[in-house]
Amino acid sequence: MSKLPKVVAVVGTNASGKSALGIELAKKYHAEIISADSRQVFAGLDLGSGKVTPEETQGIVHHMIDVRRPNEFFSMADFQKLSYQYIEEIRGRGKLPMIVGGTGLYVDSVLDGYLLSDKEPDLAYRAELEKLTTPQLYEMLLSLKPDVEVEKNNRNRVMRIIERIHDGDDATPGKEKRYESLRLGVSWPREVVNQRIDERLERRLEQGMIEEVQRLMDEGATTEFLLGLGLEYRFITQYLIGEITDKKEMLDKLAIAIKQFAKRQMTWFRRNPDIFWLDMSGDYFDQACAAIDRFLKEE
């Protein structure tokens, strides 16, 4: 059997610094980056999703950013399909494919090779689901699959699982690996993560994150779409439509929600014994380079 192509991934929680590390590693290893973030796929969702700016990329090509318009549907299967395509294109250019992001399920779908249904979506059924609010969809999913593990405010993900069940596919997907992978984990002590989250939130507010959400609404992004994105987009939308009337209350709730989400992200990643966790108190760049060097030399 021929050797599988190699892919490097950098994973971690919100505000961990994984994007910046990924860019520095990509510069050293002549890599192109595939963003594994369920919100960065949407054009116009910039500050709230933590999308790297053109200046921050330092010339490193980033894929899976701005591939959908607001209100459009995007699933894990869409991410996997596009990622497979990008990986082959990157390899064809003689570059190293590198996945960077915090949406663990997206990363796993590509690196573990989830066997996902290739059935065409039932557009009539999807249209019926679109009429429901995100809480209604989540309650519907719980009634169908009580033990499901999914973020209840992730509208796209909840809807996709319901569609899979509707298609008669409610089992855990099988796996067929296409790549050998090295997963580098970026992690900080909880108090450091919380401080980084607070600092980043303040910085993004100063840069105009509330105004970004207002602009998205003015340009036609629906309330359901924005609420379904969770975190920044959910709470700021609630503030702008008057569900939360006090700005400080909104920001306090948002900060707590981001920290809780980061904790859930880390719980997800910690389940995977294959992640090589970098010691962020040391020279983590050198640690990452040593791990990549070993990985690339392995036969």
N, C-alpha and C positions, 0 to 999 in steps of 0.2 A: 504494500500500500504506500502511495506517495506521501511525502511529508505535507502537513497542513501549513498553509501560509500563516504568518505571525502578525498579531495585532496587539498593541499596547493600550491599556486603559488607565485613566487617572480618575478615581472616584472619591466621593466624600460628601460632607453635608453642606448646607447653605453656609456661605461666608467663610469657608475653610481655606480658600486660596487655591483651589484646584485648577481654576482656569488659568491663573498666572503661571503656575507650575507647568501646566500642560504646554503653554506657549514657549516657555524657556526650554523644555525638553524637545519640543518640536523643532526649535531652531538648531539644537545640537544634533538631532538624529534625522534631519531632513524629512520631517513628517508633515502630514496634513491632518487636521483635526475634524472629527465628527462630533458635534455637540449632542450630548445625550441629556436633553432637558425638554420636558413635555410642553413647556410654554415658549421656549425660544424658537420653536418651529413657526410661530405666528408673527407675521410682519406687524410692526408698530408696537409690539410688546417688548420694550427695550429696558427701561429702568426697572420696572417691576419684576422682570425675569432675570435681571443681572446679565444681560447680553453684553458681550465684549464690544467695545467701540472699535472702529477701524484703526484708530491710533494704538489701542491696546493690543491688537493682533500682531503688531510689529511685522506685518507682511506675511504672517502665517495664514495659509488658506484654511478657512473654516466652512464646514458643510453642515447641513441640517438646520440652518438658520434662515428664517423668513421664507419657508417653503409652502406656507399656507396663509390665507387671509383670515382675519377674525371672522368668527361664526362658522367657519368650515370645520368639517369633521377630520380628526386625525387620531389614529389608533396605534397601539403597539405594533400591529401587523404592518401598518404603513411605515413606521419607523424602521422596522426590521428590513423590509423590502428595499427602502431607499438606502439604508446603511450597507446592505450587501452590494448594491450598485456602486455606491461611492467607494467602498473598500477596493473593489476590483479596478475602478478607474484610478485610484491612488496608486495601487500596486503597478498598474500599467505605466504610470509615469516614473516608476522606480523609486517611489517614496514609501515611507512607513506609515500605515494607517494607525491613527491614535484616536481613541474614543475618550472624551472628557465630559463628565457630567454627574449629576446627582440623582437622576431618575433611574434607580437601580433595576427596575423591571425592564426598562428599555435596554440597558447594558446587557443584562442576562439574556434577553431574547436573541441578541446577536451573537454574543460570545459562547453561550451554551447551545445555540442552535435550536431554539424552540420550534417545533413543528406546528405551525399555525394553520388554521383553516384557510384554504384558498377559494372558498365559496364566494360568489358575488353577493354583496350585501342586499338584503331585502329592503329596498328603498321605501316601500309602502309601510313596512313595520317601523323603520327608522323614523319616518315622518310622524307616526303615531307617538313614538317615544319622545320626539322633540317637543311635543305639546306639553309634556310633564315637566314640573320643576325638578331641580336637582335633588332636593329632599325626597320628593315622590319617587324618583328613579331609584334612590338608594333603598327606600322602604320596599319597593318592588323587588329589588335584587335580594334583599334579606329574606323576603318571603320565598324566593326561588332557591336561594343557596345560603342558609343561615350561617355557615361557617366561613363565608367568604372574607378574605383579607384585602381590603382596598380602602383608600382614602375616600371618605364619604362625600367630599366636596369636589372630587375629580370627576366632573360630569362625563368627559369623553371616555374615561376608563370604565366607569360604572355602566354607561350605555353599551359599550362594546361587550362587556361580560354578559349583559342581558341578551344582546344579539346572539352571542355564541350559544347561550342556553337555548334560545329560540330555535337556533339551527340544529339543536340536538348535540351540541359539543360542550359539555360542562365538565369534562375531565381535565386534569392537569396535563398540559401539553407534553408530548414526547420530545426527545432531544436528538439532534443529529449535528454534531459539531462540524463547522466548516473551517475553523481557525484554531491555532494554538494561541493562547492569550496569556499575557502578564497583566495582572490588575494591581495597580499601586493605590494604596489607600491613604488619604490625607485626613488626619484626625487631631483634634486638640482636646485638652481637658474641658469639661463642661463649662466651667466658669469663663474660660478663654473664648470658647465658641459664643457664649451669650454676650460677652463684651464686643466681640467682632460683629455679631448680628446687630447690636444697638448702634455701633459706629457706622455700619453700612447703611442701616435704615435712615439715620440722620443725614448721611451724605446724599442718599437718593432723594430724600424729601427736598433738600436744598437744590438739587439738580432739576426738580420739577416732576416728581413721580405722580403727585395728585393731578397736576395739569395733564400729564400723559393719559391718565385714565379718562379725564374729562374729554380730551381730544378724541380718544377711541370711541366714546359714547356719541360725540358729535358727528363722527364719521360713519356711524351705523352699527358699531358693535353692540349687540343686544345685552340687556341686563343679565339674562340667563347665561349667556356665554361668559361674561366677565365674572359673575358670581361663581360659576363652575370652575374657573381657573384657580380659585382658592387664594389664600394668603393675601398678598398686597392688593391684587385686583378685586378680591372679594370684599375686603374691609373698606377699601377706598370707595368702591362702588356703593356699598351700604351707606357710607357717609354722604356721598354726592346725591343719592336719591332720598336721603332723609331718614333711612332706617336707624342710623346712628347719628344723633344730632350734634354731639359734642366731639370736636376734633381730637382733644386730648384723650378722651375715652376710646375713640377709634384707634389712635396710635398705641395706646396701652394694650388694647386687645390684640392688635396686630403683632406687636413685639412678642407677646406671650405665645401667639399662634405660631410664629416663625420658629421660636425656640422649641416648642413642642414638636413641630414638624422635623426639625433637625435631629431631635432625639429619636423620632421614628425612623428617619433615614439611617441613623447609625445602627439602630436595632436591625434593620434590614441588612446592611452591609456586614455586620458582625456575624451574621449567620453563615457567611461564606468563608470557609477555611482557606480558600485559594487566594485571598487578598493579602498582598504583602504590605503591611502597615509601616509607613515611614515614621521615624522618630522625629517629630517636628521640633523638639527641643535641641536637636543636633543639626548637622549639615544635611538636611533632607534632600537637597538637590544632588549631592554626591551619592547619597544612599540610592536615590532613584536611578542615577546613571549606572551605578555598579550593578543594580538589579537588571536593568535593561541590557547592559553589556553581556551579562551571564545568559540572559534569555535569548539574545540574538545569536550567541555562539553555540547554543545547544543544538545538537543534531536531532 
